[in-house]
Amino acid sequence: MHPDLEKLIQLQKVDSEIASLTAEINALPKHVKQIEAKLAKAQARVEKAKAAIKADEASKRRHEQDIQAQNDKIAKFREQSSSVKTNEQYKAFLGEISFAEVEIGKIEDKILEIMMAADARTAELKAAEAELKADIAEVEREKAEAHARTEVMSRQTKELNGQREGLRSGVDESTLQHYDRVLRGRGTAIVQAIDQRCTGCQVLLRPQVYNDIISGNVVYSCETCSRLLYFVPDEEAIAKAAEEAAALAHSSEHAWMFVPGIGEGGVFAVFANSKGNASMKSYDALTGVFLEKRVEKNANYQRAFAEQLREARNLFVDEANLEEMYKEQLPPEILQDLQHQLPERPANPQATSPAE
Ligand SMILES: [Zn+2]
């Protein structure tokens, strides 16, 4: 992959982390305000309970003053009634006195009501004060947490900014400007190309462009959404191909074949690549007698003996170094085993071609 693209992929990760940290840092004061609002509510409840108690006390005092006023009136009536001339006048004073006494009774009822409600008022105040105390503790705790979290995030952001500068430093200036512009506008600036598509906007890419992106030698941006494009090879497929190649390389070092076109009934041949040279050693397929060994220098047998291999049939021999071992003749059990692997065993030189 182009080194700029590798850096920009990392840069985008770092930029995205910085963005989410910054958003979280910025959200914290709002969170603190919210919990402080809760505190204000509890504070208001306390104030309200206190005010209610105060109001009750004030009206109790007022009522007591009213009683005093009524009592003063009664005293005054009594005094005046002692000097009245007529029975009617006397009765009138008595009427006033009893009216005042009824009033006093009414006011006393009101005072009693207030006194009875006082317990509930006190309980309400106590509850409100307890709630406020708990809320204050919670707010303090949350504020401390927010403060600590902000510090951690600020430190992380600082570290990421350091990484960011490092990543940016090696990238081509105009590519960097392009990245910044697209990131601002679209939120992502570099995306993967998969199945000939830009995964940013899903638009199909021209085959030539896609091939260039796969090659990784150039920096391309999507013609539709302007995002930079990169290609990630399928790791699984690559691993599998490597495995297959390794298996092939291993097996190709040494192979037993039946080659029908040579001699009377074909030959059993062992092909090998060794020390840069290719060799083909053949034995008569009927008798197992060694025939010849051919060596091609600086070659591999797949290429050097391509003509023989075209007609050859793969065989299995479970001994590794037969080539070294059997110089004159294949041992009978090996010969038999090889012959058994042919669909039609070579019976004698006059028989039909054994490979067919
Ligand atoms: Zn696109």
Residues whose N, C-alpha, C, O or C-beta is under 5 A from the ligand:
A	BS01	ZN	C198 G200 C201 C222 T224 C225 S226
